[in-house]
């Protein structure tokens, strides 16, 4: 009898890209992308933003759910982790050949369209127009 987990992992394997399963295909894809974008910086940024964002979240989680005080030391720890996130954001900006200012301006444009009156709206947050990411 096949276990549910075995069925699940068989399914996962079938819907996983070759590049995710085969190191030669992965390396080839990186080489293929190398001319268009600084893929090594982009990958460094993606992994790092996720990891450092998780560390930042861990401190906030402990403050909210586990009684950790918002002490000077804990707030400094948050600032240090946020600096680490920014280091990886800078990597992403370099990979995309964009300035942080341009990225921020694009975000302002996006959110200004989403919230046309200039304020957060639960409605517009949940009911996005076509093309709004």
C-alpha positions in Angstrom: 0.0 0.0 0.0 1.3 3.5 -0.9 1.4 6.0 1.9 -0.2 9.4 1.5 3.2 11.0 1.9 4.7 8.8 -0.8 1.8 9.7 -3.1 2.4 13.4 -2.3 6.2 13.3 -2.9 5.6 11.4 -6.2 3.2 14.2 -7.2 5.7 16.9 -6.1 8.5 15.3 -8.1 6.3 15.2 -11.3 5.4 19.0 -11.0 9.0 20.1 -10.2 11.1 21.6 -13.0 14.1 19.8 -14.3 16.3 22.7 -13.1 15.1 22.1 -9.5 16.0 18.4 -9.6 19.1 18.1 -11.8 22.2 20.0 -10.9 23.6 20.0 -14.5 20.3 21.5 -15.8 20.4 24.0 -12.9 24.0 25.1 -13.8 23.1 25.2 -17.5 20.1 27.5 -16.8 22.3 29.8 -14.7 24.8 30.0 -17.6 21.9 30.6 -20.0 20.6 33.5 -17.9 24.0 35.0 -17.2 24.1 37.3 -20.2 20.7 38.9 -19.5 20.9 39.6 -15.8 23.5 39.2 -12.9 21.8 36.0 -11.9 24.3 35.2 -9.2 23.5 38.6 -7.4 19.8 38.0 -8.0 20.0 34.6 -6.4 22.1 35.9 -3.5 19.5 38.7 -3.0 16.5 36.3 -3.1 18.0 33.8 -0.7 19.3 36.5 1.6 16.2 38.7 1.8 14.2 35.6 2.7 16.7 34.5 5.4 17.3 37.9 6.9 13.6 38.7 6.7 12.9 35.5 8.7 15.4 36.6 11.3 13.7 40.0 11.6 10.3 38.3 11.9 11.6 36.0 14.6 12.4 38.9 16.8 9.0 40.6 16.2 7.3 37.2 16.8 8.9 36.8 20.1 8.0 40.4 21.1 4.3 39.9 20.1 3.7 36.3 21.1 6.3 35.3 23.6 6.7 38.3 25.9 10.1 39.6 24.6 10.2 43.2 25.7 10.8 46.0 23.2 14.0 46.8 25.0 16.9 48.9 23.6 18.8 45.7 22.9 15.9 44.0 21.1 15.2 47.1 19.0 18.9 47.4 18.1 18.8 43.7 17.1 15.9 44.5 14.8 17.8 47.4 13.3 20.8 45.1 12.7 18.7 42.5 10.9 17.0 45.2 8.9 20.4 46.4 7.8 21.2 42.8 6.7 17.9 42.8 4.6 19.0 46.1 3.1 22.4 44.6 2.1 20.5 42.0 0.1 18.1 44.6 -1.3 21.2 46.5 -2.6 22.4 43.2 -4.2 19.0 42.9 -6.0 19.2 46.6 -7.1 22.7 45.9 -8.6 21.4 42.7 -10.3 18.5 44.6 -11.8 20.7 47.7 -12.6 18.2 49.9 -10.7 18.7 52.4 -7.9 16.8 52.0 -4.7 15.2 55.4 -5.4 13.8 54.1 -8.7 12.5 51.0 -7.0 10.8 53.1 -4.3 9.3 55.4 -6.9 7.9 52.4 -8.8 6.3 51.2 -5.5 4.8 54.6 -4.9 3.3 54.6 -8.4 1.9 51.0 -7.9 0.4 51.8 -4.5 -1.0 55.2 -5.6 -3.0 53.4 -8.3 -4.2 50.7 -5.8 -5.3 53.3 -3.3 -6.5 56.2 -5.4 -7.5 58.4 -2.4 -4.0 58.1 -1.0 -5.0 56.0 2.1 -5.1 52.3 2.9 -8.4 50.7 2.0 -9.2 47.1 3.0 -11.5 47.0 0.0 -8.8 47.9 -2.5 -6.3 45.7 -0.7 -8.5 42.6 -1.3 -10.1 43.6 -4.6 -7.3 44.4 -7.0 -7.7 45.6 -10.5 -6.3 43.6 -13.4 -2.5 44.0 -13.7 -2.2 45.0 -10.0 0.4 42.8 -8.4 
